[in-house]
C-alpha cells in the first residue's frame, strides 16, 4: 500500500507527454528543447519552491543571527538585505524569460499532440467508412443467402415447373402444389 502511494506521488510530479506517440522526445529534441523541458520540470515544482524559501530563510538567519549575534561580526548583507533583493530582482528577470521558454515548449508539445490526434481522427474516419461499406456488403450477402435458403427449402415442397420459383423478396407459398 505504501509503495503504491509513493509511486503515485512520484508520478504526480512528472509529466507523461514524452510517452505520447505523436510527441518527439529524447534524441529527437534539440539541446534547447531538452534544456527547456528540464528547466520547466525543475522550476515548476514544489521542491523548487520549498528550496527557494529555505535559501531565503538561511540567508536571513546567517546574516542576522550568525554573523551579528553569534560571531559579533558585521553581516555581509545586513537587514534590509539589499544584496538579497538585488539577487531576487535578477532572478525574477531570468525566471520571466524561463517561463516564456517553457511556455513556448509546452505550446510546441501541444501542437505535436494536436497534429497526431488530427491524423488519427482522419484514419479512424476512413476505417469507419470502410467498416460501414463492408457491413453493408455482409448484410446484402446475408439477405441473398437467406433468400437462397428459402428457394432450396421450397424445392422440396414443390413439384413440377414451379419448383423453387417465387419472386425475389416474396416468401414462398406454404401450400403444396396440387398433384395430378
N, C-alpha and C positions, 0 to 999 in steps of 0.2 A: 504494500500500500504506500509506504513512504517513498519507495523507489519510483513508483508511478507518479506520485505528486511532484517529486523532484524533477523527473523527466518532463512533465507538463510545464512546470515553472520555467525550466531551462528553455523549452521550445517557445514559450510565450515571449521571450526576449528576442527571438530570432525571426527574421522574415523568411518565407519559403518560396519567394518568387523565383529563385535560381533553380528550383526543381521543375518549373513550368517548361514544357517542351518548346514553346514559342519564344522564350527569352534566352538571349545569349548569356553565357556565363564562363567562368574560368579563363582559358587561353583565348577565347573569342573576344574578350574585352580588351580595350586599350588600357595602358597603365593608368591614365587619368580616370577612367571609369572604375577601375578596381580601387583606386585611392578614394574616389567619391563614395563608393559603397562602404569601405572601411570607416571613413570619416563619419558618414551618416549613422552607421551602426554604433559607433563609439559615442559620438556626441549626443545622439538622441536616445540615451539610455539612462535608467535610474542610477546605475553605478557611477556614471559620469557626474550626475547632479550631486550625489552624496559625496563623491570625491572632491568636487569643486567646493562644496560647503566645508569639508574637512580642511582643505588648504586655507580657506579664508579664516577659519577659526584658529588654525595653527599659526597663521601669520600674526593675528591679533594677540594670541597668547604668548608667542615667543617675544614679540616686540614689547608688549606691556608688562607681562608678569616676569618672564625670564630675565630679559636684559635690564629693565629698570628696577624691579623689586628684589630679584634674587641676586644677580651679579652686580648690581649697582653701577651698570654702565649705561651710557646713553643708547637708546634704541636706534637701530639703523633706519627705521621708519616710524617715528613717534606718532601718537594719536594726533590728528585725524587720518593717519595712514595715507598720505599724499602719494607715495610711491605705489601703494596698492591700488589706489584709484587710477593712477596712470596706466598700470598694467591691465586693470579691468576695462578701461576705455579702449586700449589697443586690442584686447581680446574681443571686445564687442564688435569692433570693426572687422576683425578676421572672421568672427563667427557669422556675421551678416553675409560675407562672401561665401563661407562654407555652407550656409543654409541655401543660398541660391544655387550653388553647385549641386548640392544634394537634391534640391527640388528639380533641377534640370535632369538629373539622372533618374529620379523617380518618374518623371514625365516620359523619358525615353523607354523605361521599363513598361509603363502603362501602354505606350504606343505599340510596343512589340507584342504585348498580350492582346491588345485590341485587334491588330492585324492577324494574329494567329487565330483568334476567335472568329473573325470575319471569314477567313479562309475555311475554317472547319464548318462554319454555318453553310457556306456555299456547297461544300462537299456533302454535308448531311441533306441539304435540299435536293441535290442531284440523286443521292441514294434513295430518298423517299419517293421521288418521281419514278425512278427505275423500279422500286418495290411495288408501287401502285400499278404500273404497267404490267409487271409480272403477275400480280394478284388478279388483275382483270383477265389476263390470258388463262390463268389457272381456273378462274370462275367459268369462263367461256368453255374451256375443255371439260370441266366437271359437268356443266349443263349438257354438253354434247354427249358425254359418256352416259349420263342418266337417260337421255333420250334413246341411245343405242340399247341400253338395258331394257327399256320399255319395249322396243321393237323386238328384241330377242325373246322377251317374255311373252309377247303377243304371238310370235310364230308358233309356239307350242299349243296355243289355244285355237288357232285358226287353221283352216284347211282350204286349199284352193288358191286362186289367183290373188286374192286379197290378203294372203298370209303375210303378217308383219307390216302391212301398209296402213299408215294413217298420216294425217297432215302433221308436219313438224310443229311442235309446241302443243298439239292436241293430245289428250290422253287416249290410249287405245280403248276401243269399246270392250266392255266387260262381258257382253253377251256372246256366247259362242255362235258361230255362223251355222245356219241350218244345213244339215247334210241331206243329200237327196237319196 
